[in-house]
Amino acid sequence: MKASLEETVTNHKASQAPNATDKRPKVLIVDDDPVVRRIVLELLNARYNVILASTGVQLPDLIHKHIPNLVILDVMLPWVNGFELCRIIKTEFQNERMPVLFLTGCKEKEDLLSGKEAGAAGYLTKPFYAKDLYREVERLLAA
């Protein structure tokens, strides 16, 4: 049961053939707020193969297992904050093209600078508009 708490992998349609879902870009979302995870899942699930995690503790294992095309991180996470997780991604997975987008309630200019310093390619603050999330996800996946 621990895996279900830490990780949820979604498919747009259960009836789709595995190859059809494998072709969609994979987006890993790490946020400890179940409401935010649910909202982002609802917004992105039609276009992307979404992997959800409630903490960053399992992040390296999830990245090895799924090799996401994009990681969306909250900053304020239990045990390990998003800035540190971004540094881990940029250090341990530097050979993978894996942009990081922060989606966070941290709105101070210092937070934005810390995100860029950690290696993030994008930064959105909560609350956010769906159009802004779509724009950033599409921009980062196209880069």
C-alpha positions in Angstrom: 0.0 0.0 0.0 2.9 2.4 0.5 3.5 2.6 -3.2 -0.1 3.9 -3.7 0.5 6.7 -1.2 3.8 7.8 -2.8 3.0 7.2 -6.5 0.0 7.1 -8.7 0.4 6.6 -12.4 -2.6 7.6 -14.5 -3.8 6.7 -18.0 -6.2 8.9 -20.0 -8.4 5.9 -20.9 -8.1 2.5 -19.4 -9.1 0.9 -22.7 -6.2 2.5 -24.6 -3.5 0.1 -25.8 -0.3 0.4 -23.8 1.6 1.7 -26.8 -0.9 4.5 -27.3 -0.3 5.9 -23.8 3.4 5.3 -24.0 3.6 7.8 -26.8 2.3 10.7 -24.7 4.9 12.7 -22.8 5.3 11.8 -19.2 4.8 14.4 -16.5 5.8 13.7 -12.9 4.0 15.9 -10.4 5.3 16.1 -6.8 3.1 18.0 -4.4 2.0 17.2 -0.9 -1.4 18.8 -1.3 -3.9 16.3 -2.6 -6.2 19.0 -3.9 -3.4 20.5 -6.0 -2.4 17.0 -7.3 -6.0 16.4 -8.3 -6.4 19.7 -10.0 -3.2 19.3 -12.0 -4.1 15.7 -12.8 -7.5 16.8 -14.2 -5.9 19.6 -16.3 -3.0 17.5 -17.8 -4.3 13.9 -17.9 -6.0 14.3 -21.3 -2.7 15.3 -23.0 0.0 13.6 -20.9 0.8 10.5 -19.0 0.8 11.8 -15.5 2.7 10.4 -12.5 1.8 11.7 -9.1 3.8 11.7 -5.9 3.0 13.2 -2.5 6.6 13.6 -1.4 10.0 14.0 -3.0 11.6 11.1 -1.0 10.9 8.6 -3.8 11.8 11.1 -6.6 15.0 9.4 -7.8 13.3 6.0 -7.9 10.3 7.4 -9.8 12.6 9.2 -12.3 14.5 5.9 -12.9 11.3 4.0 -13.3 9.3 6.4 -15.5 11.9 8.7 -17.1 9.5 11.7 -17.3 9.8 14.3 -19.9 8.9 17.0 -17.3 8.9 17.3 -13.6 6.5 19.7 -11.8 7.6 20.4 -8.2 6.2 22.2 -5.2 8.8 24.0 -3.1 7.4 23.3 0.3 7.4 19.5 0.6 7.9 17.3 3.7 11.4 16.0 4.3 13.1 17.4 1.2 12.2 20.8 -0.3 11.7 21.3 -4.0 14.8 23.4 -4.5 16.9 20.5 -3.2 15.0 18.0 -5.3 15.6 20.2 -8.4 19.4 20.2 -7.6 19.2 16.4 -7.3 17.5 16.1 -10.7 20.0 18.4 -12.4 23.0 16.5 -10.8 22.0 12.9 -10.9 20.0 13.0 -14.2 22.1 15.6 -16.1 22.2 13.4 -19.2 18.4 13.3 -19.5 16.5 16.2 -21.0 14.2 16.7 -18.0 13.1 20.3 -17.4 11.7 21.2 -14.0 8.7 23.5 -13.4 8.0 24.8 -10.0 4.4 25.1 -9.1 4.3 26.7 -5.7 2.8 29.1 -3.2 6.3 30.7 -2.6 5.9 34.0 -4.3 8.8 36.1 -3.1 11.5 37.2 -5.6 14.1 35.3 -3.6 12.1 32.1 -4.1 12.0 32.7 -7.9 15.8 33.3 -7.9 16.4 30.2 -5.8 14.4 28.2 -8.3 16.4 29.4 -11.2 19.6 28.9 -9.2 18.6 25.3 -8.5 18.2 24.7 -12.3 14.4 25.1 -12.9 13.3 26.0 -16.3 10.0 27.5 -15.2 8.2 28.9 -12.1 4.4 29.3 -11.6 2.8 30.5 -8.3 -0.4 29.2 -6.7 -3.1 30.0 -7.3 -2.5 29.6 -11.0 -4.6 29.8 -14.2 -5.0 26.6 -16.2 -3.9 28.5 -19.4 -0.6 29.4 -17.7 0.0 25.8 -16.7 -0.7 24.6 -20.2 1.5 27.3 -21.7 4.5 26.4 -19.4 4.1 22.7 -19.8 3.9 23.0 -23.6 6.9 25.4 -23.7 9.1 23.2 -21.6 8.2 20.0 -23.5 8.9 21.7 -26.8 12.2 23.2 -25.8 
